[in-house]
């Protein structure tokens, strides 16, 4: 897998714009409109990667990509998009 650093930085900056404050910070409280915008943006990126996207009852977003090796261990990553 090759990581396009320019793309990664661009996406990081796009996500940082969601909920940005005039003082230069970010505010994305859980279940706020800004939190929803951040989750929607993440979902759009997951769909671009052809991930199987699911969202649970409390808004957690999951993206799943089937592996090619049935004997390989799964890889799970997690993070938060809500920022006080």
PDB file of N, CA, C and O in Angstrom:
ATOM      1  N   UNK A   1       0.844  -1.183   0.000  1.00  0.00           N
ATOM      2  CA  UNK A   1       0.000   0.000   0.000  1.00  0.00           C
ATOM      3  C   UNK A   1       0.883   1.236   0.000  1.00  0.00           C
ATOM      4  O   UNK A   1       1.847   1.329   0.759  1.00  0.00           O
ATOM      5  N   UNK A   2       0.543   2.176  -0.854  1.00  0.00           N
ATOM      6  CA  UNK A   2       1.266   3.439  -0.934  1.00  0.00           C
ATOM      7  C   UNK A   2       0.374   4.540  -0.378  1.00  0.00           C
ATOM      8  O   UNK A   2      -0.794   4.651  -0.750  1.00  0.00           O
ATOM      9  N   UNK A   3       0.925   5.347   0.510  1.00  0.00           N
ATOM     10  CA  UNK A   3       0.183   6.451   1.109  1.00  0.00           C
ATOM     11  C   UNK A   3       0.545   7.738   0.383  1.00  0.00           C
ATOM     12  O   UNK A   3       1.717   8.105   0.298  1.00  0.00           O
ATOM     13  N   UNK A   4      -0.458   8.414  -0.135  1.00  0.00           N
ATOM     14  CA  UNK A   4      -0.276   9.707  -0.792  1.00  0.00           C
ATOM     15  C   UNK A   4      -0.326  10.779   0.297  1.00  0.00           C
ATOM     16  O   UNK A   4      -1.401  11.153   0.765  1.00  0.00           O
ATOM     17  N   UNK A   5       0.844  11.266   0.690  1.00  0.00           N
ATOM     18  CA  UNK A   5       0.921  12.221   1.797  1.00  0.00           C
ATOM     19  C   UNK A   5       0.190  13.519   1.481  1.00  0.00           C
ATOM     20  O   UNK A   5      -0.420  14.110   2.372  1.00  0.00           O
ATOM     21  N   UNK A   6       0.237  13.973   0.240  1.00  0.00           N
ATOM     22  CA  UNK A   6      -0.472  15.206  -0.106  1.00  0.00           C
ATOM     23  C   UNK A   6      -1.974  15.030   0.076  1.00  0.00           C
ATOM     24  O   UNK A   6      -2.648  15.921   0.592  1.00  0.00           O
ATOM     25  N   UNK A   7      -2.497  13.884  -0.345  1.00  0.00           N
ATOM     26  CA  UNK A   7      -3.919  13.582  -0.164  1.00  0.00           C
ATOM     27  C   UNK A   7      -4.267  13.499   1.324  1.00  0.00           C
ATOM     28  O   UNK A   7      -5.303  14.005   1.756  1.00  0.00           O
ATOM     29  N   UNK A   8      -3.397  12.862   2.095  1.00  0.00           N
ATOM     30  CA  UNK A   8      -3.642  12.725   3.530  1.00  0.00           C
ATOM     31  C   UNK A   8      -3.689  14.092   4.212  1.00  0.00           C
ATOM     32  O   UNK A   8      -4.567  14.350   5.035  1.00  0.00           O
ATOM     33  N   UNK A   9      -2.752  14.954   3.869  1.00  0.00           N
ATOM     34  CA  UNK A   9      -2.710  16.299   4.459  1.00  0.00           C
ATOM     35  C   UNK A   9      -3.936  17.098   4.036  1.00  0.00           C
ATOM     36  O   UNK A   9      -4.525  17.810   4.850  1.00  0.00           O
ATOM     37  N   UNK A  10      -4.324  16.983   2.760  1.00  0.00           N
ATOM     38  CA  UNK A  10      -5.511  17.694   2.276  1.00  0.00           C
ATOM     39  C   UNK A  10      -6.760  17.256   3.033  1.00  0.00           C
ATOM     40  O   UNK A  10      -7.577  18.089   3.424  1.00  0.00           O
ATOM     41  N   UNK A  11      -6.907  15.958   3.238  1.00  0.00           N
ATOM     42  CA  UNK A  11      -8.079  15.448   3.961  1.00  0.00           C
ATOM     43  C   UNK A  11      -8.037  15.844   5.431  1.00  0.00           C
ATOM     44  O   UNK A  11      -9.068  16.168   6.020  1.00  0.00           O
ATOM     45  N   UNK A  12      -6.862  15.817   6.015  1.00  0.00           N
ATOM     46  CA  UNK A  12      -6.718  16.259   7.405  1.00  0.00           C
ATOM     47  C   UNK A  12      -7.171  17.710   7.535  1.00  0.00           C
ATOM     48  O   UNK A  12      -7.896  18.062   8.466  1.00  0.00           O
ATOM     49  N   UNK A  13      -6.739  18.543   6.596  1.00  0.00           N
ATOM     50  CA  UNK A  13      -7.112  19.960   6.620  1.00  0.00           C
ATOM     51  C   UNK A  13      -8.604  20.157   6.373  1.00  0.00           C
ATOM     52  O   UNK A  13      -9.217  21.032   6.985  1.00  0.00           O
ATOM     53  N   UNK A  14      -9.201  19.354   5.483  1.00  0.00           N
ATOM     54  CA  UNK A  14     -10.648  19.434   5.259  1.00  0.00           C
ATOM     55  C   UNK A  14     -11.413  19.077   6.526  1.00  0.00           C
ATOM     56  O   UNK A  14     -12.383  19.747   6.878  1.00  0.00           O
ATOM     57  N   UNK A  15     -10.980  18.029   7.206  1.00  0.00           N
ATOM     58  CA  UNK A  15     -11.653  17.631   8.446  1.00  0.00           C
ATOM     59  C   UNK A  15     -11.468  18.708   9.510  1.00  0.00           C
ATOM     60  O   UNK A  15     -12.377  18.951  10.304  1.00  0.00           O
ATOM     61  N   UNK A  16     -10.303  19.356   9.537  1.00  0.00           N
ATOM     62  CA  UNK A  16     -10.037  20.405  10.529  1.00  0.00           C
ATOM     63  C   UNK A  16     -10.923  21.623  10.325  1.00  0.00           C
ATOM     64  O   UNK A  16     -11.141  22.387  11.265  1.00  0.00           O
ATOM     65  N   UNK A  17     -11.440  21.823   9.110  1.00  0.00           N
ATOM     66  CA  UNK A  17     -12.336  22.947   8.840  1.00  0.00           C
ATOM     67  C   UNK A  17     -13.716  22.739   9.462  1.00  0.00           C
ATOM     68  O   UNK A  17     -14.425  23.704   9.748  1.00  0.00           O
ATOM     69  N   UNK A  18     -14.091  21.483   9.668  1.00  0.00           N
ATOM     70  CA  UNK A  18     -15.424  21.183  10.215  1.00  0.00           C
ATOM     71  C   UNK A  18     -15.429  21.537  11.698  1.00  0.00           C
ATOM     72  O   UNK A  18     -14.740  20.906  12.500  1.00  0.00           O
ATOM     73  N   UNK A  19     -16.204  22.538  12.048  1.00  0.00           N
ATOM     74  CA  UNK A  19     -16.279  22.978  13.440  1.00  0.00           C
ATOM     75  C   UNK A  19     -15.162  23.923  13.845  1.00  0.00           C
ATOM     76  O   UNK A  19     -14.928  24.142  15.034  1.00  0.00           O
ATOM     77  N   UNK A  20     -14.469  24.485  12.857  1.00  0.00           N
ATOM     78  CA  UNK A  20     -13.371  25.398  13.200  1.00  0.00           C
ATOM     79  C   UNK A  20     -13.914  26.649  13.895  1.00  0.00           C
ATOM     80  O   UNK A  20     -15.016  27.110  13.600  1.00  0.00           O
ATOM     81  N   UNK A  21     -13.134  27.176  14.803  1.00  0.00           N
ATOM     82  CA  UNK A  21     -13.535  28.362  15.565  1.00  0.00           C
ATOM     83  C   UNK A  21     -12.718  29.572  15.108  1.00  0.00           C
ATOM     84  O   UNK A  21     -11.633  29.408  14.548  1.00  0.00           O
ATOM     85  N   UNK A  22     -13.226  30.781  15.340  1.00  0.00           N
ATOM     86  CA  UNK A  22     -12.483  31.986  14.945  1.00  0.00           C
ATOM     87  C   UNK A  22     -11.114  32.106  15.617  1.00  0.00           C
ATOM     88  O   UNK A  22     -10.220  32.768  15.088  1.00  0.00           O
ATOM     89  N   UNK A  23     -10.947  31.474  16.773  1.00  0.00           N
ATOM     90  CA  UNK A  23      -9.677  31.543  17.498  1.00  0.00           C
ATOM     91  C   UNK A  23      -8.654  30.539  16.972  1.00  0.00           C
ATOM     92  O   UNK A  23      -7.534  30.481  17.480  1.00  0.00           O
ATOM     93  N   UNK A  24      -9.026  29.742  15.955  1.00  0.00           N
ATOM     94  CA  UNK A  24      -8.090  28.780  15.387  1.00  0.00           C
ATOM     95  C   UNK A  24      -8.223  27.372  15.926  1.00  0.00           C
ATOM     96  O   UNK A  24      -7.435  26.494  15.573  1.00  0.00           O
ATOM     97  N   UNK A  25      -9.207  27.147  16.772  1.00  0.00           N
ATOM     98  CA  UNK A  25      -9.421  25.809  17.311  1.00  0.00           C
ATOM     99  C   UNK A  25     -10.512  25.067  16.553  1.00  0.00           C
ATOM    100  O   UNK A  25     -10.945  25.484  15.479  1.00  0.00           O
ATOM    101  N   UNK A  26     -10.939  23.968  17.135  1.00  0.00           N
ATOM    102  CA  UNK A  26     -12.004  23.154  16.554  1.00  0.00           C
ATOM    103  C   UNK A  26     -12.972  22.784  17.669  1.00  0.00           C
ATOM    104  O   UNK A  26     -12.547  22.445  18.773  1.00  0.00           O
ATOM    105  N   UNK A  27     -14.269  22.847  17.386  1.00  0.00           N
ATOM    106  CA  UNK A  27     -15.291  22.412  18.333  1.00  0.00           C
ATOM    107  C   UNK A  27     -16.284  21.517  17.597  1.00  0.00           C
ATOM    108  O   UNK A  27     -17.053  21.986  16.758  1.00  0.00           O
ATOM    109  N   UNK A  28     -16.258  20.214  17.924  1.00  0.00           N
ATOM    110  CA  UNK A  28     -17.205  19.251  17.354  1.00  0.00           C
ATOM    111  C   UNK A  28     -17.741  18.391  18.492  1.00  0.00           C
ATOM    112  O   UNK A  28     -17.339  17.239  18.654  1.00  0.00           O
ATOM    113  N   UNK A  29     -18.634  18.949  19.264  1.00  0.00           N
ATOM    114  CA  UNK A  29     -19.207  18.205  20.377  1.00  0.00           C
ATOM    115  C   UNK A  29     -20.016  17.029  19.852  1.00  0.00           C
ATOM    116  O   UNK A  29     -20.642  17.117  18.795  1.00  0.00           O
ATOM    117  N   UNK A  30     -19.998  15.939  20.591  1.00  0.00           N
ATOM    118  CA  UNK A  30     -20.741  14.740  20.197  1.00  0.00           C
ATOM    119  C   UNK A  30     -22.203  15.090  19.945  1.00  0.00           C
ATOM    120  O   UNK A  30     -22.828  15.801  20.732  1.00  0.00           O
ATOM    121  N   UNK A  31     -22.732  14.588  18.853  1.00  0.00           N
ATOM    122  CA  UNK A  31     -24.123  14.730  18.429  1.00  0.00           C
ATOM    123  C   UNK A  31     -24.497  16.145  17.982  1.00  0.00           C
ATOM    124  O   UNK A  31     -25.676  16.440  17.787  1.00  0.00           O
ATOM    125  N   UNK A  32     -23.506  17.016  17.819  1.00  0.00           N
ATOM    126  CA  UNK A  32     -23.765  18.360  17.300  1.00  0.00           C
ATOM    127  C   UNK A  32     -23.821  18.302  15.770  1.00  0.00           C
ATOM    128  O   UNK A  32     -23.487  17.282  15.168  1.00  0.00           O
ATOM    129  N   UNK A  33     -24.243  19.402  15.152  1.00  0.00           N
ATOM    130  CA  UNK A  33     -24.262  19.476  13.690  1.00  0.00           C
ATOM    131  C   UNK A  33     -22.844  19.317  13.133  1.00  0.00           C
ATOM    132  O   UNK A  33     -22.658  18.683  12.094  1.00  0.00           O
ATOM    133  N   UNK A  34     -21.847  19.885  13.813  1.00  0.00           N
ATOM    134  CA  UNK A  34     -20.461  19.754  13.372  1.00  0.00           C
ATOM    135  C   UNK A  34     -19.997  18.301  13.446  1.00  0.00           C
ATOM    136  O   UNK A  34     -19.277  17.834  12.563  1.00  0.00           O
ATOM    137  N   UNK A  35     -20.399  17.594  14.481  1.00  0.00           N
ATOM    138  CA  UNK A  35     -20.059  16.173  14.604  1.00  0.00           C
ATOM    139  C   UNK A  35     -20.677  15.391  13.450  1.00  0.00           C
ATOM    140  O   UNK A  35     -20.028  14.518  12.874  1.00  0.00           O
ATOM    141  N   UNK A  36     -21.925  15.698  13.111  1.00  0.00           N
ATOM    142  CA  UNK A  36     -22.588  15.025  11.990  1.00  0.00           C
ATOM    143  C   UNK A  36     -21.865  15.318  10.682  1.00  0.00           C
ATOM    144  O   UNK A  36     -21.684  14.417   9.863  1.00  0.00           O
ATOM    145  N   UNK A  37     -21.450  16.569  10.475  1.00  0.00           N
ATOM    146  CA  UNK A  37     -20.719  16.931   9.256  1.00  0.00           C
ATOM    147  C   UNK A  37     -19.406  16.148   9.165  1.00  0.00           C
ATOM    148  O   UNK A  37     -19.032  15.673   8.092  1.00  0.00           O
ATOM    149  N   UNK A  38     -18.711  16.019  10.297  1.00  0.00           N
ATOM    150  CA  UNK A  38     -17.450  15.277  10.309  1.00  0.00           C
ATOM    151  C   UNK A  38     -17.696  13.800   9.992  1.00  0.00           C
ATOM    152  O   UNK A  38     -16.952  13.201   9.216  1.00  0.00           O
ATOM    153  N   UNK A  39     -18.734  13.215  10.585  1.00  0.00           N
ATOM    154  CA  UNK A  39     -19.048  11.805  10.307  1.00  0.00           C
ATOM    155  C   UNK A  39     -19.451  11.619   8.850  1.00  0.00           C
ATOM    156  O   UNK A  39     -19.062  10.634   8.222  1.00  0.00           O
ATOM    157  N   UNK A  40     -20.223  12.549   8.307  1.00  0.00           N
ATOM    158  CA  UNK A  40     -20.629  12.462   6.899  1.00  0.00           C
ATOM    159  C   UNK A  40     -19.413  12.542   5.972  1.00  0.00           C
ATOM    160  O   UNK A  40     -19.342  11.831   4.970  1.00  0.00           O
ATOM    161  N   UNK A  41     -18.471  13.401   6.308  1.00  0.00           N
ATOM    162  CA  UNK A  41     -17.262  13.524   5.510  1.00  0.00           C
ATOM    163  C   UNK A  41     -16.463  12.219   5.558  1.00  0.00           C
ATOM    164  O   UNK A  41     -15.980  11.739   4.532  1.00  0.00           O
ATOM    165  N   UNK A  42     -16.330  11.652   6.755  1.00  0.00           N
ATOM    166  CA  UNK A  42     -15.628  10.380   6.906  1.00  0.00           C
ATOM    167  C   UNK A  42     -16.317   9.281   6.097  1.00  0.00           C
ATOM    168  O   UNK A  42     -15.647   8.504   5.416  1.00  0.00           O
ATOM    169  N   UNK A  43     -17.627   9.210   6.165  1.00  0.00           N
ATOM    170  CA  UNK A  43     -18.378   8.214   5.403  1.00  0.00           C
ATOM    171  C   UNK A  43     -18.120   8.385   3.908  1.00  0.00           C
ATOM    172  O   UNK A  43     -17.942   7.394   3.201  1.00  0.00           O
ATOM    173  N   UNK A  44     -18.098   9.620   3.415  1.00  0.00           N
ATOM    174  CA  UNK A  44     -17.859   9.849   1.985  1.00  0.00           C
ATOM    175  C   UNK A  44     -16.483   9.324   1.582  1.00  0.00           C
ATOM    176  O   UNK A  44     -16.333   8.744   0.507  1.00  0.00           O
ATOM    177  N   UNK A  45     -15.481   9.523   2.435  1.00  0.00           N
ATOM    178  CA  UNK A  45     -14.138   9.015   2.134  1.00  0.00           C
ATOM    179  C   UNK A  45     -14.102   7.493   2.165  1.00  0.00           C
ATOM    180  O   UNK A  45     -13.439   6.866   1.339  1.00  0.00           O
ATOM    181  N   UNK A  46     -14.817   6.898   3.122  1.00  0.00           N
ATOM    182  CA  UNK A  46     -14.863   5.435   3.194  1.00  0.00           C
ATOM    183  C   UNK A  46     -15.521   4.851   1.940  1.00  0.00           C
ATOM    184  O   UNK A  46     -15.073   3.834   1.410  1.00  0.00           O
ATOM    185  N   UNK A  47     -16.574   5.497   1.478  1.00  0.00           N
ATOM    186  CA  UNK A  47     -17.255   5.015   0.270  1.00  0.00           C
ATOM    187  C   UNK A  47     -16.365   5.153  -0.957  1.00  0.00           C
ATOM    188  O   UNK A  47     -16.410   4.301  -1.845  1.00  0.00           O
ATOM    189  N   UNK A  48     -15.554   6.214  -1.027  1.00  0.00           N
ATOM    190  CA  UNK A  48     -14.601   6.367  -2.129  1.00  0.00           C
ATOM    191  C   UNK A  48     -13.633   5.189  -2.179  1.00  0.00           C
ATOM    192  O   UNK A  48     -13.159   4.810  -3.250  1.00  0.00           O
ATOM    193  N   UNK A  49     -13.345   4.616  -1.020  1.00  0.00           N
ATOM    194  CA  UNK A  49     -12.436   3.467  -0.918  1.00  0.00           C
ATOM    195  C   UNK A  49     -13.168   2.130  -1.063  1.00  0.00           C
ATOM    196  O   UNK A  49     -12.584   1.062  -0.880  1.00  0.00           O
ATOM    197  N   UNK A  50     -14.456   2.214  -1.396  1.00  0.00           N
ATOM    198  CA  UNK A  50     -15.295   1.011  -1.547  1.00  0.00           C
ATOM    199  C   UNK A  50     -15.379   0.172  -0.275  1.00  0.00           C
ATOM    200  O   UNK A  50     -15.459  -1.055  -0.332  1.00  0.00           O
ATOM    201  N   UNK A  51     -15.358   0.847   0.869  1.00  0.00           N
ATOM    202  CA  UNK A  51     -15.550   0.148   2.132  1.00  0.00           C
ATOM    203  C   UNK A  51     -17.040  -0.084   2.343  1.00  0.00           C
ATOM    204  O   UNK A  51     -17.873   0.700   1.888  1.00  0.00           O
ATOM    205  N   UNK A  52     -17.358  -1.154   3.028  1.00  0.00           N
ATOM    206  CA  UNK A  52     -18.732  -1.405   3.444  1.00  0.00           C
ATOM    207  C   UNK A  52     -18.958  -0.564   4.696  1.00  0.00           C
ATOM    208  O   UNK A  52     -18.376  -0.845   5.744  1.00  0.00           O
ATOM    209  N   UNK A  53     -19.795   0.464   4.597  1.00  0.00           N
ATOM    210  CA  UNK A  53     -19.990   1.419   5.687  1.00  0.00           C
ATOM    211  C   UNK A  53     -21.256   1.069   6.457  1.00  0.00           C
ATOM    212  O   UNK A  53     -22.308   0.813   5.873  1.00  0.00           O
ATOM    213  N   UNK A  54     -21.130   1.064   7.781  1.00  0.00           N
ATOM    214  CA  UNK A  54     -22.310   0.903   8.630  1.00  0.00           C
ATOM    215  C   UNK A  54     -22.205   1.901   9.779  1.00  0.00           C
ATOM    216  O   UNK A  54     -21.116   2.313  10.178  1.00  0.00           O
ATOM    217  N   UNK A  55     -23.372   2.273  10.295  1.00  0.00           N
ATOM    218  CA  UNK A  55     -23.453   3.242  11.400  1.00  0.00           C
ATOM    219  C   UNK A  55     -24.389   2.653  12.440  1.00  0.00           C
ATOM    220  O   UNK A  55     -25.505   2.247  12.115  1.00  0.00           O
ATOM    221  N   UNK A  56     -23.942   2.602  13.690  1.00  0.00           N
ATOM    222  CA  UNK A  56     -24.785   2.019  14.731  1.00  0.00           C
ATOM    223  C   UNK A  56     -25.778   3.040  15.283  1.00  0.00           C
ATOM    224  O   UNK A  56     -25.823   4.182  14.828  1.00  0.00           O
ATOM    225  N   UNK A  57     -26.560   2.622  16.255  1.00  0.00           N
ATOM    226  CA  UNK A  57     -27.641   3.460  16.788  1.00  0.00           C
ATOM    227  C   UNK A  57     -27.172   4.745  17.459  1.00  0.00           C
ATOM    228  O   UNK A  57     -27.951   5.689  17.589  1.00  0.00           O
ATOM    229  N   UNK A  58     -25.911   4.798  17.887  1.00  0.00           N
ATOM    230  CA  UNK A  58     -25.418   6.017  18.539  1.00  0.00           C
ATOM    231  C   UNK A  58     -24.481   6.811  17.640  1.00  0.00           C
ATOM    232  O   UNK A  58     -23.840   7.756  18.100  1.00  0.00           O
ATOM    233  N   UNK A  59     -24.391   6.442  16.358  1.00  0.00           N
ATOM    234  CA  UNK A  59     -23.634   7.226  15.399  1.00  0.00           C
ATOM    235  C   UNK A  59     -22.201   6.791  15.156  1.00  0.00           C
ATOM    236  O   UNK A  59     -21.480   7.454  14.410  1.00  0.00           O
ATOM    237  N   UNK A  60     -21.761   5.676  15.776  1.00  0.00           N
ATOM    238  CA  UNK A  60     -20.420   5.186  15.477  1.00  0.00           C
ATOM    239  C   UNK A  60     -20.367   4.713  14.032  1.00  0.00           C
ATOM    240  O   UNK A  60     -21.270   4.019  13.564  1.00  0.00           O
ATOM    241  N   UNK A  61     -19.310   5.090  13.331  1.00  0.00           N
ATOM    242  CA  UNK A  61     -19.149   4.770  11.914  1.00  0.00           C
ATOM    243  C   UNK A  61     -18.124   3.642  11.779  1.00  0.00           C
ATOM    244  O   UNK A  61     -17.054   3.683  12.386  1.00  0.00           O
ATOM    245  N   UNK A  62     -18.471   2.637  10.975  1.00  0.00           N
ATOM    246  CA  UNK A  62     -17.593   1.500  10.729  1.00  0.00           C
ATOM    247  C   UNK A  62     -17.376   1.357   9.230  1.00  0.00           C
ATOM    248  O   UNK A  62     -18.331   1.410   8.456  1.00  0.00           O
ATOM    249  N   UNK A  63     -16.138   1.177   8.821  1.00  0.00           N
ATOM    250  CA  UNK A  63     -15.813   0.895   7.433  1.00  0.00           C
ATOM    251  C   UNK A  63     -15.106  -0.441   7.372  1.00  0.00           C
ATOM    252  O   UNK A  63     -14.118  -0.661   8.073  1.00  0.00           O
ATOM    253  N   UNK A  64     -15.607  -1.331   6.539  1.00  0.00           N
ATOM    254  CA  UNK A  64     -15.051  -2.677   6.477  1.00  0.00           C
ATOM    255  C   UNK A  64     -14.554  -2.984   5.075  1.00  0.00           C
ATOM    256  O   UNK A  64     -15.246  -2.751   4.084  1.00  0.00           O
ATOM    257  N   UNK A  65     -13.332  -3.517   5.015  1.00  0.00           N
ATOM    258  CA  UNK A  65     -12.762  -3.968   3.752  1.00  0.00           C
ATOM    259  C   UNK A  65     -12.392  -5.436   3.932  1.00  0.00           C
ATOM    260  O   UNK A  65     -11.633  -5.797   4.831  1.00  0.00           O
ATOM    261  N   UNK A  66     -12.936  -6.262   3.068  1.00  0.00           N
ATOM    262  CA  UNK A  66     -12.610  -7.684   3.133  1.00  0.00           C
ATOM    263  C   UNK A  66     -11.157  -7.882   2.706  1.00  0.00           C
ATOM    264  O   UNK A  66     -10.694  -7.269   1.744  1.00  0.00           O
ATOM    265  N   UNK A  67     -10.448  -8.738   3.428  1.00  0.00           N
ATOM    266  CA  UNK A  67      -9.071  -9.050   3.077  1.00  0.00           C
ATOM    267  C   UNK A  67      -8.995 -10.104   1.996  1.00  0.00           C
ATOM    268  O   UNK A  67      -9.985 -10.769   1.690  1.00  0.00           O
ATOM    269  N   UNK A  68      -7.831 -10.250   1.428  1.00  0.00           N
ATOM    270  CA  UNK A  68      -7.615 -11.242   0.378  1.00  0.00           C
ATOM    271  C   UNK A  68      -7.081 -12.555   0.930  1.00  0.00           C
ATOM    272  O   UNK A  68      -7.175 -13.594   0.275  1.00  0.00           O
ATOM    273  N   UNK A  69      -6.523 -12.509   2.129  1.00  0.00           N
ATOM    274  CA  UNK A  69      -5.953 -13.700   2.741  1.00  0.00           C
ATOM    275  C   UNK A  69      -6.872 -14.146   3.878  1.00  0.00           C
ATOM    276  O   UNK A  69      -6.948 -13.473   4.906  1.00  0.00           O
ATOM    277  N   UNK A  70      -7.575 -15.279   3.707  1.00  0.00           N
ATOM    278  CA  UNK A  70      -8.511 -15.723   4.745  1.00  0.00           C
ATOM    279  C   UNK A  70      -7.822 -16.156   6.045  1.00  0.00           C
ATOM    280  O   UNK A  70      -8.485 -16.347   7.064  1.00  0.00           O
ATOM    281  N   UNK A  71      -6.502 -16.308   6.010  1.00  0.00           N
ATOM    282  CA  UNK A  71      -5.768 -16.756   7.198  1.00  0.00           C
ATOM    283  C   UNK A  71      -5.117 -15.602   7.959  1.00  0.00           C
ATOM    284  O   UNK A  71      -4.549 -15.804   9.033  1.00  0.00           O
ATOM    285  N   UNK A  72      -5.202 -14.398   7.403  1.00  0.00           N
ATOM    286  CA  UNK A  72      -4.598 -13.226   8.047  1.00  0.00           C
ATOM    287  C   UNK A  72      -5.481 -12.749   9.195  1.00  0.00           C
ATOM    288  O   UNK A  72      -6.703 -12.891   9.164  1.00  0.00           O
ATOM    289  N   UNK A  73      -4.843 -12.190  10.189  1.00  0.00           N
ATOM    290  CA  UNK A  73      -5.574 -11.618  11.317  1.00  0.00           C
ATOM    291  C   UNK A  73      -6.204 -10.291  10.894  1.00  0.00           C
ATOM    292  O   UNK A  73      -5.637  -9.569  10.074  1.00  0.00           O
ATOM    293  N   UNK A  74      -7.375  -9.968  11.451  1.00  0.00           N
ATOM    294  CA  UNK A  74      -8.004  -8.678  11.097  1.00  0.00           C
ATOM    295  C   UNK A  74      -7.248  -7.518  11.730  1.00  0.00           C
ATOM    296  O   UNK A  74      -6.576  -7.668  12.750  1.00  0.00           O
ATOM    297  N   UNK A  75      -7.376  -6.375  11.106  1.00  0.00           N
ATOM    298  CA  UNK A  75      -6.802  -5.134  11.609  1.00  0.00           C
ATOM    299  C   UNK A  75      -7.955  -4.197  11.938  1.00  0.00           C
ATOM    300  O   UNK A  75      -8.825  -3.958  11.101  1.00  0.00           O
ATOM    301  N   UNK A  76      -7.961  -3.671  13.148  1.00  0.00           N
ATOM    302  CA  UNK A  76      -9.035  -2.779  13.583  1.00  0.00           C
ATOM    303  C   UNK A  76      -8.402  -1.465  14.040  1.00  0.00           C
ATOM    304  O   UNK A  76      -7.464  -1.463  14.837  1.00  0.00           O
ATOM    305  N   UNK A  77      -8.927  -0.343  13.526  1.00  0.00           N
ATOM    306  CA  UNK A  77      -8.463   0.991  13.907  1.00  0.00           C
ATOM    307  C   UNK A  77      -9.643   1.792  14.436  1.00  0.00           C
ATOM    308  O   UNK A  77     -10.779   1.564  14.020  1.00  0.00           O
ATOM    309  N   UNK A  78      -9.396   2.710  15.333  1.00  0.00           N
ATOM    310  CA  UNK A  78     -10.470   3.529  15.853  1.00  0.00           C
ATOM    311  C   UNK A  78      -9.993   4.917  16.221  1.00  0.00           C
ATOM    312  O   UNK A  78      -8.806   5.165  16.433  1.00  0.00           O
ATOM    313  N   UNK A  79     -10.972   5.819  16.290  1.00  0.00           N
ATOM    314  CA  UNK A  79     -10.657   7.191  16.650  1.00  0.00           C
ATOM    315  C   UNK A  79     -11.946   7.918  17.015  1.00  0.00           C
ATOM    316  O   UNK A  79     -13.035   7.349  16.933  1.00  0.00           O
ATOM    317  N   UNK A  80     -11.815   9.170  17.415  1.00  0.00           N
ATOM    318  CA  UNK A  80     -12.962  10.018  17.711  1.00  0.00           C
ATOM    319  C   UNK A  80     -12.955  11.207  16.764  1.00  0.00           C
ATOM    320  O   UNK A  80     -11.894  11.737  16.436  1.00  0.00           O
ATOM    321  N   UNK A  81     -14.137  11.629  16.324  1.00  0.00           N
ATOM    322  CA  UNK A  81     -14.256  12.823  15.498  1.00  0.00           C
ATOM    323  C   UNK A  81     -14.821  13.997  16.290  1.00  0.00           C
ATOM    324  O   UNK A  81     -14.743  15.143  15.850  1.00  0.00           O
ATOM    325  N   UNK A  82     -15.396  13.705  17.470  1.00  0.00           N
ATOM    326  CA  UNK A  82     -15.951  14.788  18.291  1.00  0.00           C
ATOM    327  C   UNK A  82     -14.833  15.369  19.148  1.00  0.00           C
ATOM    328  O   UNK A  82     -14.078  14.639  19.791  1.00  0.00           O
ATOM    329  N   UNK A  83     -14.743  16.679  19.144  1.00  0.00           N
ATOM    330  CA  UNK A  83     -13.678  17.369  19.868  1.00  0.00           C
ATOM    331  C   UNK A  83     -14.326  18.493  20.683  1.00  0.00           C
ATOM    332  O   UNK A  83     -15.035  19.333  20.128  1.00  0.00           O
ATOM    333  N   UNK A  84     -14.085  18.508  21.992  1.00  0.00           N
ATOM    334  CA  UNK A  84     -14.664  19.601  22.791  1.00  0.00           C
ATOM    335  C   UNK A  84     -13.938  20.912  22.559  1.00  0.00           C
ATOM    336  O   UNK A  84     -14.297  21.929  23.152  1.00  0.00           O
TER     337      UNK A  84
END
